Amino acid sequence: MRNIKVIVSVFLLSAALAGCAKTDATVNSEDTADSAAPVYVGVGKTENIQSEAMVPVLMFHDVKTFPGGEWSMSASNFRDTMLFLLEKGYSPVSFEKLVDYVDGKSGLPDKPVCITLDDGYFSNYKTVLPIATELNIPITVFMTCKTVREEGVIPDANENNLSKLSAAELKIMESSSLVQVESHTYGLHGMNTTYSDVEREYALPLVTESESAFKDIFAKDCASAEKVLADIGSGHTVLSYPGGRYHEWTEDVIRERGYRVSVTSDFGHKNLVVAGKPETLFMLGRMNVNDETTKEELLSYLERK
């Protein structure tokens, strides 16, 4: 299905970049890509037939036009990090590619890696999308679906206020063959929900909560997020746990609902993905990458076996 979208994605991406240019006047941010830069080929390398593969997953959040903190990164540093991956021979792949691999439909390139962005910040559209397009790198945006920005609301000129993506921007991103928009839950990331009288920071049961009660709440949250995703043209393949926190009951629910992958923020987990074993795609660990991350630290994570 995603191949069909490639035909229209060129036109929609042109509209996206034009829209970004118009928005620049209000956002007051700097251009992050040299229009004369060459187009790199970071995917499509020869695939190997192997029974298993170590697949590191990198986690980003907001990408600013200036250096950020623990949960953000400057645009120039993000682009340099992507170039570093390509120069070291890493092949960014989508989660759809990993699903096809465990299902026996395709192989994987040497040194695969997944690029993810949590929360769904406007900068993912304005800044990351052009970089990913220039370098031909697939990315996955995990949207906290309750926080989709209302249409007509202009992203705040102060980047520290962390404007979120609108439905229109999400549709443009999802239409690209390089972007997968997935769930970071609907309202289980530190906000009140319409189906619970308590604010939950994570997708975890309360101490006094029964298994059936929690699963009901979590399933309702999944359904709400899935509706938002369906409205922008996306399915639900991957779930990113808020704060990386998960529970055996959440895993039960998402598998019942047809998700194929779940990701945490467990830096220590080694993601050994095995062909013919779809269960190896659940609870994948990730490394958070920001401006303080050194190339040596990144390479150490990427190269561990």
N, C-alpha and C positions, 0 to 999 in steps of 0.2 A: 504493500500500500504506500509505503514511504517513497518508493521509486516514482510513483505517479506524481508525487508532489514536486519532484525535481523540475518538471516542465514549467510549472508556474512560479517556482521559488525565485528564479532570476528576476522576474518582473516584480514580485512582491518585495524582494530584497532591495531592489532599486528604490521602491517606494519607502522602504524602511530607512534607507540611508538619506533619502530626501527629507523624510520626516524628522530624522535626527538633526539634519542641517537646520531645519526650521526651528526645532526646539532649542538648538544651541543659543539662539538669541536670548532666550529666557533663562536657560540654565547657566550661561556665562562660563562655559568650560572650554578647554583647549582641544584641538584636534589631536587624535592619538595615533593615527596611521598615516604614513606617507603615501599619497595617492599614486606615486610613481614606483612604489615598492614592488618587487617581483612577487608573483603568486607561487607559494611553496606547495609542494605535494607531500602532505604529512600522512595521508592514508592511501589505501589501494596498493600497498606493497604485496609482494608475493606471499600467499598464505601457505602455511605448513600444516601438514596432517600430523597432529600429535594427540596423545591421549589426555594431556593435562597442560595447564599453563598458569603461571603466576601472573596475576593481573592487579597491579597497584592502582588505587583510586585516589585522585587528588581532589581536595575540597577547597573551594573558594567561596567568597560571599560577595560583598560589594567591591566594585572596581572603580576607584576614584580617579580624578585627574591630578591628584596629589597624594603623597604617601599617607597611609592609613594606620590603623591599629591592628589588634589581634584578629579581627573579623573583616579586614578589608585589605586592599592592595592597590598600588598605583597602576594606572593603565600601562605605563611604559614598562614597569616591572612584570606585569602580567604577560605582555607581549614577549619580553625577553625570556620569561620562563617557558613559554610555548616554543620559542626558537631553540632554547636549550634542550628541550625534550627531543625535538626533531634532529638536532645536531648530534645527540647521543644515540640516535638510532631507534628511538621509541616511536611507536605507531599508535596514536590516539584512536580508540574505537568506541562505538556506541554500545549501550547495554543491549540494544536489539541484536547487535553482532554477537554478543556473548550468549544471548538466548539461542540464536541460530547454532552457535558452536556446541552448546550442551545438548541441543536437539539433533545434532548430527547433520545439520544442513550446510555447514560451511566450516572451513578451518579458521585459524587466526594468524595474523602476521607475527613476525618476531617482535618481542618486547612490547606487547600491548599495554596500554594504560588508558584509564577512563578519566575524563575531565568533568567535574560537577560543580554547580554553583547553587548554594542554598538560599532560601527565603524569597527569591523573586524580585530583586531590586531593579529599578529602572536602568541602572548602569549596565545591567546584563544586555539590554537592548541597545542602548546608546553607544556603549564602549566595547563590550565583549563581542557582540555579533559581528561588527566589521572586522575585528581581529581574527575571529574564528573563520570568517569567510575568506579573508586574505590568505591565511595559512592553511586553509582546507582542513580544519580540525573540528571533529564532531564534539558537541558539548551537551550536557544534560542540565536543564534548569529545574530545580525543585521549588515549586511555588507553594507558599503558605496561602491556600486558596481563599480564605476569608478576607485576606488583605489586598485582593486585586483592586487597583486604583480605579475610582469611578471615572467614567468617560467625561471629558470636559475639564477635569482637574489637571492643571499644569504641574509637572514635576517641580518640586521646590528648588529654587536657585541655590539654596544652601545644601550642598551635597551631604553634609553631616546629618540632615534630617531624613535621609534614607527613603526617598520616594519609592513606591512599589510599581510594578508593571501593571498596565491596563489590559483589558481583554483584547483590545485591538492589537496591541504590541505583542501579546502572547500569541495571537493568531498568526501574525507575520513571522514570528520566530518559529512556531511549530510548522509553518509551511515550508521552511527551509529544510533541505535534505540533511543539513548538518546539526539541526537542533531537535532535541527531544525534551518536551515539557512534561514533567511528572509531579507527583504529589509529595508535599512536605507536611501532609495532613491539612485539614480544613481549619480547625480551631483548637488544636491541641499544642500550641506553641506559645503559651503564656498569654492567653486571652479567654474571655468568656465565650461560651457557645450557646446555641439555642436549645441544646438537648442535655445540658448539664447545669446545675445550679452552683457549680464551683469552677474556679479558674484553675486550669491545669497547665503547669509549665511544660510537662512532657506527656507522651502517650503512655502513661503508666497507671496501673490501678491504685486507688487509695488503700490505706491500710485496712479499712473496715469494709472494703468493697468485695462483693462476691465475684466469682469468675463470670457467671452469666450476666450480672449487671454491668460489669466493665466491658465485656465483649459486645453487649448491646450498644453501649455508648460509643465504643471505638468503631463498630460497624456503621453506625449512623454518621460518624465523622468521615469515614471512608466514602460513604455514599454521597455526602455533600461535596467532598473534594472531587469525586469522579464526575459529578454533574458539571462542575466548573470546567474541568478538563474536556469533557465531551463537547461543551459549548464552544470551545476554541479549536476543536478538531483533533484532540488528543485522546488516546486511550489511557489505560492504567496498567503499566508494565512494572514500574519501579516505585518503591516508597522509601523516602528518606526520613528517618526518625528524628524528630526535634531533639536537639541536644545529643543526638546519637543514642538516646536511651530507648531500650526496647524490653519486651517481656515475652515469655513463651506464649501468653494469650494473644498478644498482638500478632505474633507470627502465625498462630492458628487462623486468625481472622483473615489476614491478607492472602494466605494461601487458598483459603476457601473462596475468596473473592476473585481469584485468578491472577493475582500479582505473580511475577516471575522472579523478581529481584528485590532485596531490601538492603539498604546501606546504613551503617552506623558511623560513629566517629571513633571507633576502636582502632587507635593507631597501631597497637601491637598485633592485631589480627593479620595473618598472612592469607591472602586471597588465592588459594589454590583452586582454580576452576577446572572441573573434570568433565570431559566429553562423556555424554550418556548419564550424567548425574546432575540433574537440574537443581537438586537440593544444595549444591555447592555455590549457588548464586545468592543464597540468603545470608543476611547478617555480614555482608562484606565490610571490611574495615576501610578507613580512609585517613589520609594525612591532611591536616589543615595547613594551608599555605598562605603566608602573608608576606609583608615587606621585610620582616625580620628573618624569614627562612633563608638560609644560605644554600648555595648550589651544592655544597658538600653534604648538608643535611638532606637535601632533596635526593641527591644521587644515592646516598646511603639507604634511604627508604626504597627507592626504585629497584636497587640491585639486590636487596636481601632475598634469600632463597628459603 
